[in-house]
């Protein structure tokens, strides 16, 4: 019976995720999980992350959706290849976060393209004032890590307070809970 109660309590605690985020003054911190996903892989992780941390979810949608041909990285003329080759590329976004000023912590998710974040993430970053916010990048990738993406973001946005990101390929609920445990401290 004691084991049953312990397991039940442990599961209840895990189900709470990290929803009790507060700052030093006791004010509840508001969290956003914003993500761009071209094929659905990053979207799944973003939805799971938002559920675990009890954060709001925002899909960064390109004004012109990417087609399969646009995403063909083997084609030097494909849209994604052309955008990634041009450091000034800022693909238009179809939607906006209406209340960005309300958020204290913003997780930003994306697939790794050419070892870094897709240029639409730069469009997103440049669309808002991140002063006083904590930005946490996360990514999915078929073979790259997040080091270059994080370094590129820090270089482009030196005044943004970044927290170290994470590659979250196939991340399960426990992985997400452990990674975001700092939200409760």
Steps between C-alpha positions, in 0.01 A plus 500: 500500500784741585658429163169574324468833684860590419454420130171693491662801666799483265276484194290790629815705555624421149161589352530846651804562284651837582183705513590687819752737345545813708762771516679622814208726587256210486341620173391218272727488195324474167656265246466472123610214277539645150609267223553461128453155354524421131418128520330454838795364698570819696126560540454176693782587740369857542150378588639252753724770650212748532294231672779411745574860600138616476607770256318661214569371149563705186573360155728721290339470159667627183286739293580272206493136619794280408437227244692174479697647209581809711655276765723301263841579645668315210365758255715816498199692363247383759345768717654373824848476345477852359372641832771328703773621263388861549575611859267799455204284399196560719202296375169667585292355782124464455406551866610692810506440872240754613620528859877442491554761772316269743759222477802463726646185344487414130604159374575517127498174306616423149651230281874534437562611140858519373626458859305801631152642545283569193499869404130526589614477863696824444180658367326391821781626725504838327122539526493542879679667788659229717631742763463344844397162360681170512521332158559125484569346159419137428534307179452178313747367247587203289865522596611841630519635853391847618845654559525700177136608513541627856827678418343662193199619700717644777715679244199650317314591821766586763253688721268200538538288813533146365490188709685198359284314255461134426457258215170325569473226239244247625493662845254329731309663785764410762779651287301822468422511872865450590622758247256765625536428872683836536162671454401395854814629671 
